[in-house]
Amino acid sequence: MTQLSGVVQAAPDQANGFDSDTVVSATVAAQFFQQGYQFCLRYLSLGPTQYGGDLSVGEAQNILAAGLALMPVQHVPGGSWSPNGALGSEYGQHAAANASSVGFPAGVNVWLDLEAVSPSAAAQDVIDYCNNWYHEVSSAGYVPGLYVGASCCLNGQELYD
């Protein structure tokens, strides 16, 4: 299995970064680096394998070669969706497996994108989803992170807890 080159380390304070839902070419990665960006987040599939348009080994190597740090974030399901504990376990397993397949070593942050949750979803179901996702990613040796977008269905205290 390929392991990406680089060093797992904490990001400096106030580092500038971006996320991209489309493939970042070597040229574009170099342009971002030249403009002062220090890191990139790219997407992992919700499914058991990476799909076209998701982060690949080659793209990851190009981003790192341009001088940018790289972290994976898992896609959110399209449209308004309803999380639950079982789905959190499933997607967490896929996030960890896909991060590994791209070559991320243990200790890297893998991010859960939490947004566009159905307004009818129960807060406890969202919490169960997040906790189960966290457990799966952490058990694989990665550092889970929460990337919160619009309509996550949780208030500030629930997110903190």
N, C-alpha and C positions, 0 to 999 in steps of 0.2 A: 504494500500500500504506500502511496506517495504521501510524504509529509512535507508541508510547505516549509520553505526556508524562512528564517526570521527568529525573533526573540519575543517571547510572551512577556509583556511588561505593562505597567500602569501607564495610562495616558497622562500627559502633562496637563496641568490646569489650563482651562480656557483654550484647549485645542480645537481647531476648526475642522469640521468634517462634514460629510454629506452621505445620504443614502441614495441608491439608485435601483429602480425596479427594472431597468434595462441593462444589457451587457455594457460594461465599461471597457472600451478598447485600450490598448497600450498607449495610443496617442492621446486619448481623452484623459487617461489616468495621469500621464505626464503633464498635461495642461493644468489639471487640478492642482498637482503638486507645485508647479511653477507659480500658480496663483495663491499659494500659501496654505492650501489645505493639507492636513496632516493624516487624516484617516478617512476610510470609506466603509460603509455598511452595505453589504450585498445580500440578496435574498436566497434562502433555502426553500425547497419545496415542502408542501404539507404532506405529500405522499412519500412512499418508501424509497423513491429514487429521485435524483435531480432531473428536471425536465429542461428542454430547450428554453433558453432565456434566463434560467436560474444560474447561480454561480457555478462555474466549472473550475477544474484544476488549472487549466491554461489561463483563464481570466484572472484567477487569484494570483497566479505567478506574475502576470503582467502588472497587476495593481501593486504588488509588493516590489517588483523591480523598478517601478516608477518612483519609489520612495514613500509610498503611502502605507500606513498601518491598515489592517483589514479585520473586520469583525462580521460574522454572519448574523442575519436576522431572518426569522422564518415568516413567510407570507401569512397574511390573515385571509380567512376564507372570504370569497367575494360576496358582495351584498350584505344585507342584514342577516346575521347568523346567531345561533344559539349555542353557546358553550356549555359544557358539562364536564364532570370529572373524567369520564371514560374517554372523551375526545381529547382532553388535556394529556392523558397518558399516551394515547395513540400519537398525537402530533409531537409530543415531547420525545418519544422514541424515534420518530422520523427526523426530528431536528438534530438529535445527537448523531444518528447514523449518517445523515447527509453531511453534517459538519465533518465527520470523520472521513467520509468518502472524498471530500474536497481536499483533505489533508491537514485540517486544523488540529494542532496538538492539544492535549489536556491543558486546562488552565486558561483557555481563551474564553472571553464572554460570548455567549450565544444568546441572542435577544428574542423574546416573545413579542410580537407586534399585536397589541391589544387595542382594537378599534372596530368601529362599525358593528357593534353588538346590537342585537335586536332590542328595542325598547321594552319588549315584553319578557326579556330574560330576567331571571331571578338573580339578585346579587350573589347569593350563596353558590349558585351554579357557576358563575364567573370566577368566584374565589376558588372553588373546587378545581375548575379547569386550570387556573394559574398555578395552584399548589401542586397538582399532579404533573403538569408540564415541567415545573421547577424540579420536582423529584427526579423525573426521568433524565433531564439534561444534567443535573448535578451528579446523579449516579454514574453517568458516563464520563465524569471527570471535567466537565465544562463548568464555567461560572455563569449561571443563568442571570439574565437581565430582563427588565420589563420596559418596553418601548411603548409608551401610552399615547394613543391618538384620540381623535374625536369619537364620541359616543362609546365609551368603554363600559358604561353602566355602573361604575364604582365611584364612590365619593373619595375625597382625599384621605380620610381615615382608613377606609377599606383598602385603598391602594397601599398605604403605609404598612398596615398590618400584614 
